[in-house]
């Protein structure tokens, strides 16, 4: 079913992923046309089409990555998925893709070596434009965590919030910061590039204590059994060790936030990613640890649609996205 959201209008300039871009830079093509939006996830890709006229996502199609781990297979896979998502729409002539880092967003070149290593050094903008028959300038990219937060600002848990942070919890820790609906990657209280995963925490970095790996290692240490996060979460109601793992996770998450966000002072932190599906198991402990009535920790309102909505925001309103 199509997803309705009201996208605020915007103007101006801001640094996003290190590149200063104005809305005028994004008006070189007809943005009235439908746009293909994609979320390049850890195990699968989701795609949809969005219209500026009614700000509505069309049907969302998703698929696991192809078994063949090559650049050409990936390009053909995205083409197939994009074609399916575009059925029934005329004039789709460009795409905005939410994609993990590291990535050269200005030139459309993947810098990932551990995730999707067969794309390393590949100019995805040129290859996708050629496959779809579009102008290269009509294929654009946005950091997945930034797309997530833009979506939540446009129509989710961060809508109308002056200072917000989006954090995606999974294999890694993605993050994005926004002031008055604008993404920011520098400024008072914003860590370099808006990234928190590698900031010092306890005897390591944030990702060592707030990630899939942290939950699995803690549970294995307690029980001698290694399990997927979803299975540990499912056991939490009857397994004290599983429940304790998530409580400890919540305490670490809150303490990390206290150190990282004290100067930025957001009103809301919105959580996405696979671990956020178990938010009910760790958010109470985290909120209690924070003891800050002015900061709300909220699970994503849009869930898997958030990066798609955020990608549409970036396309129609420029990479800085929505304005409150």
N, C-alpha and C positions, 0 to 999 in steps of 0.2 A: 504494500500500500504506500502511496506517495506520502512524503513527510512535508508538512507545511512549516515554514518558519518565516518570521518577519525580519528581514535584513536591514539594519540601519544604514543610512548613507554616510559617506566619508569623503574627506579630502585631506590634503597635506602630505607630509613626508616623514618617514621614520626609518631608523636602521632596523632591518630584519635580516638575520643571518649574515650580518656584516655588510649588507649592500643597501645603500640609500636609494630609494625608489619613490617617485611621485606617482600620483594617480594618473597624471597626463601620460606617463610612460606606458600605461596600460590601456590607453584609449586609441592605439594605433590600429586596432581591429574592431569589428562590429561586435561589441559585447552584448548586444541585444539577442544574438543567436544563442541557442542552447549550448551549454558547455558540458563536456564529459568530465566527471570528477572521479578520482581513484584513490584508494587507501592501500598503500603497499605495506602489508602487515608482515608479521614474523613467519607465519605459516601459510597465509592465503592473501588474496587480493580481492577487494570489493570495489564495485564500480556502479555509478548511477549517472543520470543526466539531470541537470538543473536548469530551470528557466528563470531569467531575471524578471520577467513580467509578473510571475506569481510566487517566485522564490520557493518553488516546490521541487523536492527530489522525486524523480521517477522511481520505478521499481529498482531495488538494489539487487545486483547479481554478484555472487561470490564464488570463488573456486580456489582449490589448493594449487600450489605451484606445480608446474609440469615435472614429470620424473626426469626429463632430460635437462641437465643443468648446464645450459649453454646460453650465450647471448641471443642467438637467433630464436631459440625455443621460447625465451622470455618475451621477446618482442612479439612473436606470433601469438603467444598466450595473452598478452595485453590487448592486442588487436582483436582477438576473438571475444574477449570479455567486453571490451568497449563496444564492439559491434552489437553484441546481445543487449547491452544496456541502452543502446541508442535506437532500438527498434521502436518505430512509431514517432520518432522525432526527426524533423527536417532542419537542415542548416547547422548541424553540429560540426564545427570547424576548428575546435581546439580542446585542450584538456589541461586541467590543473591536478597535479598528482601530489598527494601527501606521502612523503618517503622518509625513511630513517636516515640519519647521518652516520658518518661524515659524508657530505655531498657538496659538490660545487654547484650551488643553486643558480648562480649567474650564468654559467655556461652549460648546465645540464649534464654534468659529468659525475659519475659515481666514484666515490673515494672509499667505499666500503670494502674491507678485505676479509672480515670474518663473517659478515652477513652477505649473502648473495655474492660470493667472491667472483663469480663468472661475469659480473658487471663492472668489476674494478677497472677504472680508466676509460670506461665506455661512455661515449657521448649519446646519452639516451634521447636528448632533444632531437638530434639529427635523425637517429634511427626511427624513432616513433613518428616524427613528422613525415618521413619518407613512406613509412608503412601505411599511415592513415591518409596520405595525400594532402597534408596541411603545410602551411608555412611554419618553419622552425620557431618563429617568435610566438606561435600559438600553442606551443607545448611548454608548460611552466611547472615549476616544482616548489614545494613548500615543506619545511620540516614537519614531520608527522605530529610531534607534540604541539607545535604552533598551530597546526590545523585543528587539532583537538580542542585547544583553548578557544580559538576563534569560533568554532561551532557552538561551544557552551556559552560564549558571550552573545552570539547572535540569537540563540533560541533555547538555551539550557540553564544550567545551575548558576552561571556567572552573568546572566543577563541583568543589566542595570547596576552592576557592581563596579565601583570606581577603581578598586585595586584588586586584581585577581591573579591567581597562579593556577596553572594546570599541571598536574603530575600524572604520568602514565607509569603504572607499576607492572612489571613483567620480567622478562629475562634481564632487562636493564631498567634504568630509571630515566624516563624522558621528562622534560620540564619546559614550561614557557611562562612568561610574565607579561602582564598587560596593565596599562594605566589608562583609564577612561576609554576602554575599548581598543586601544592601540597596543599592538605587540611591541615590547621593548627588549633589547638585548644588552643594554647598558644603562647606567644611571644609578641613582641612590638605592642601595640595597640589592641591586641586580648583579648576580655573579657573572663572570665573563661568559658572553654568548647566551646567557640565560640558562646555563647548564649546571645541574647540581650533583649529577651522578658521581663525579670524581672529586668532590669537595672532601676535605679531611673530616673524619668522624671516628670517635673512639680510637681503636688501634689500626684503623684502615681508612677506607673511604665510604661514602654513603651507600654505594651499591653493594658493598660487602654485607650490609646489615638490612637493607631494604630492597629485596629482589627475590625472584623465584629461587635462586641459589641459596639465599639466606634461609628461607623457609624449609627447603628440602634438607639442608645440612643440619639445621636445628632439630628437625624431626628425626633424622637418622641418628643424630647424637643421642637423643632421648630413648629411641626404641630399637635402634639397630636396623631399621627398615627404611629403604629409600622409596619414596612415592612421589607422584605428581601432586602439584599444589591442589588441584581440584579434588583429588582423592583424600588428601589430608583435611581439606575443608569439609568434605562430606562426613568425615569421621568425628568432627569436632563436638558434635552433640553427645556422643557416647564414649569418646576417647579423651581422657583428661590431658594426655600428652599433646594431642592435636590442638585442643583448646588452648593449652599453655603456649604452644608455638605461636599462635595468632595473637595472643595477648602480648607476648614479648615483642612480636613484630610491631604491634601498635605502639608500644612504649618507645622502641627505637625510632620509629617513624616520627613520633611527636618530638622526641628530643632532637632529632636531626632538623626538623622544621624550626624548632625554637632557635637553634644556632644560625640557621641559614636565612630565615625570613624576618628576624626581629627588626632589622633596619628597614626592609621594604614594607613591612606592616600591611599585608593584604587583609581584606575582609573575608575572603573566601579562598579556599584551596579545593579545586575540583579534581576528583580522582578518576582516572580511566585505566585501561589495560586489563590484562587477565586477572591479576590479583584483586582488582577493585570489585570483581564479582563476589568476592568474599568479604566485602567491606563491613558487613554486620558482625563479623567475627573479630575485627581489630579496631574499627573506628571508635567504639565506646571507650576502649582502653587508651587510645590515642587522644581523644578529646579530654578525658579525665587527666591525662598526663600534662596536657597543655595548660589547663586551668586558665584559659583565656576566653572570656565570653564574647570578645569582639572578633574572634576568628572562628569561622565555621568550616568544618571538613565535610564535604559533600560528595557522594558518588555522582558520576555523570548522569545527567538527565536524558541525554540523547544516546548514550551507550555507543554501539558500533557506528551509528550514523554521524557522530560528532565530527570525525575528521572529514567526512564527505561534505557536510554542511560548511565546515571551516574552509575547505578547498574552494567551494563555491563563493564564499565570502572573499577569499583572496583574489579570485578571478574578477568578480564584479566590482569590488571596491578597492582593488590594489592589495599588495601583500600585507599591508598594515591592518586590513580587515575592517571590522565594524567600529563604529563610533557610538558611544552611548547617548 
